[in-house]
């Protein structure tokens, strides 16, 4: 079984992309708290959504909004600007639910789309994702004792 559940808040408004074949793709980052020796630490989870899920996230979500996401993890290959490939992974949103205070949820419903993959061939998707998620090889995240201390400037 390949299922991941994440509950947290969006760190910024959803980033919306349209692939060359016209499909919608949204990139979000979920901030989650975890405890390390009774100290709260933030953890940032990058996710992508396609088609109907992408449309719903774009329409109903913005920075700071709480969300519960069910995703699958996929192996992927990243590529630096110098063309060097490296193994990585991505979380693909399969379903998500509105979360938070009841006041925030007024007139909203659970957002759920069929748990199907994108409707474009895998090789075409990989090519388009490489262009959208191209990483900066010179980027060094703000890390203290192995923990990212600030989201500012993160490439996702």
N, C-alpha and C positions, 0 to 999 in steps of 0.2 A: 504494500500500500504506500502511496506517495502523497501524503497530506501534511500540510503545515497550517497551523492556526496562529494568527497574530492579532492581538488586541492593543490598540494604541491610538495615537493622534497623528494626523497628517502634518508633516514638517513644513509643507508649503502647498500651494495650490497644485492640482494635477497638471502635469506637463503633457500637452496634447500634440500628437504627431499624426500625420496621414502618410501612409506608405505610398510608394509609386503606383501600386495597383488600386489605391483608393480606400484601403481598409484603415480604420481608426485604431490607434495605439495610444495608451495613456501610461505614463510613468508616475508612480507615487513613492513616497518614502514614509514609512510608519515609524514613529518614535515610541519605544516601549521602555518602561522602567524595569530594572532588575536590582536585586539587593546583593551586595558583596560585602560581607562582614558588617551587616546592619547599615550600610551606606547605599543610598539610591544612586544608580548609574543609568545613564541613557544608552539605549542600543537602537541603531537605525537600520531598518529592513527595507531594501529597495524592491519594489514589485512592478510588474507590468501587467496591463490588461488589454484585451483585444475586443473589437466589435461591440456587442451590446453592453458588456461590462464597462468598456472604455467610455461609451456614451453616457452611461448612468453615473460613473465617477465624475466625468466632466461636468455634468448637469447639477449634481447634488452635493458635491464635496468641495471644501476649501480648507486652507491652512487652519490647523487647530481642531478640526472636526474629529470626533472619536469614530473608530471603525473597527469592525471585527472581520477579518479576512481569512478565507480558506483558500489556500494556494497549493500548487504543486511545484516542486523544484525540478529544474531541468539543467543538465550539463550543457555548457556552451563554450565557445571559444572566443576570447576577446582578442583585440588587435590594437597594439599601440600605434601612435602616429608614425612611428618608424617602420611599421609593417610587421613587427614581431608578434607572433601569436602566442597566447598563453591560455591554459585551462581556467575556466571560471564557472559560475552557475547563475541562474536567475530564478526568481519566484514569479510564477504566472498565476494571476488571480483567476480562480474558478467560480467562487461565489463570495459575496460580502453582505454584511448587514449593517444597518444604521445602529449606532450605539450612543450612549450618553444620556443626559437628562431628558425626561419626557417632554419638557418644554421645547427642546431642540428638535424633537422627533414629530411634532405636530404636523399632520397632513402628509406624512411620509410613510412609505411602505418598505418592506424588506426588498432589497434589490437582488435579484437572482436571475441569472441567465443560464442557458443550458451549458453543461460542463464539457463543451466541445472545444477543440483547439481552433486556431485561426484557420480561415478558409483559403489560405494560400499555400503553395507548395513549400515544404520544409527548407529547401535550398534557397528559394527566393526570400523566405522569411529571415534566414540567417544573414543573407547579404544586406537586407534592409536594416536589421537590428544592429549589424556592425556599424553602419553609417550613423544610426541614431545614437548608439551607445559608445561611440569612439572615445577612448580614454586618453587622458593626458599622462604620458609616462613620467613627466617631471613633477606631478602632483605628490605632495607629502601631506597626509592628513594630520591634524592637530592631535597628537597622541601623548598621553601621559600614563606610564606604567601599563602600556598595552591597551588602553581604553581611549576611544575618540572622545575628546573633551568638548568639542564644539562642532556644530553642523555647518557653520558658515564656511563657504568655499568648498564643500564636499561636491564631487562631480555627479552625484545622483540626488 
